[in-house]
Amino acid sequence: MKHINIKVTGKVQGVFFRASTKAVADQMGIKGFVKNEKDGSVYIEAEAEQFILEPFVDWCKEGPDKSLVDDVQVSEGELKNFNNFEVVKKNLLW
């Protein structure tokens, strides 16, 4: 099991990126969350086996139909053992 943090930049808010990410993650059995960031990017934390995370990151580079992804940054993180994959609706710190 592996944990990765993903930052997706470009036209990725207001194009159903979070909902599409959840649908893809659920299909692939990935646990974690996705949320919009104040800077216009989308932030994802994902946990699964390496062979599952690789095609997920590839999907993030494309995104849903109306998105326009400029960049995807991936870093490894500490395993958090998420129970499911969630869309975080609001950042309470904003």
N, C-alpha and C positions, 0 to 999 in steps of 0.2 A: 504494500500500500504506500502511496506517495501523496504528498500535499504540494500543490502549486498555487502561486498567486499570479493572477493575470490582469494586466492593465491594457484596455483596448481604447485607442484614441481614433478620432475621425468623426464622421457623422453617425454617432452611435446612440444618441438619446432622441426619443420621440419617433423611433422607427421599430418599436417592438423588440429591441435587442434583448432586454431582460427576459421577457416572456418566451422568446424563441430560445434563449440560452437555457432556460429551465426545461423546456420541452426536450431539447437535445440531451441535456444532462440526465433527465429522467429516463429517456430511452436507452441511454448508455450505462445507466446504473451509477452515475457520478453523484457524490454527496458534496454539499457546500452551500454557497450562496452567490448571488449576483446583485450589485447595486449601482445606481448612478452616483457619480462623484460631482462635486461642486464645479470642478474644472471642465466639465463636459465629457469626461471619459466614463467608461464602465469598468468596475472593479469586480473581479471574480476570485473566489477561493474554491478550489476543487480538489477532491480526494478520490482516488481510484488507483488501479494498477497502471503502471507506466504505459502498457500497450493500449489501454483505453484512453488515457490522457492525451496521447499524441494526436489521434484523429480529432479529439475535442478541441485542442489548440488550433489545428488546421481549420476547423469549422469557425472558430473565433476570428481567424484571419479573413474570412469571407463575410460572416454574419448573415442576418436575414436580408431579404431582397432589397429593402429600401435603405439599408445602411451603406456607408462608404468608409471602410476601415483603412486608416492611414498607417497604424502601427500596433503591434501586439508585443508587450513585454512580459516575459515569463520568468519567475524566480521560484526557487524551492522554498518551502516553509515547513514549520513544525506541524506534525500530524495532530489534528484536533478531533478526529473521530465524529464527524457530523452524522446526524441520524437521517437526514434527507437533503434535498436541494431546495433552497428557498429564494424567493425574490424579496429583497429588502426594499420596502416601499419608500421610506423616508430616512434620511440621516438626521437624527435628533440634534446633532451638533450644529446644524446650519442655522 
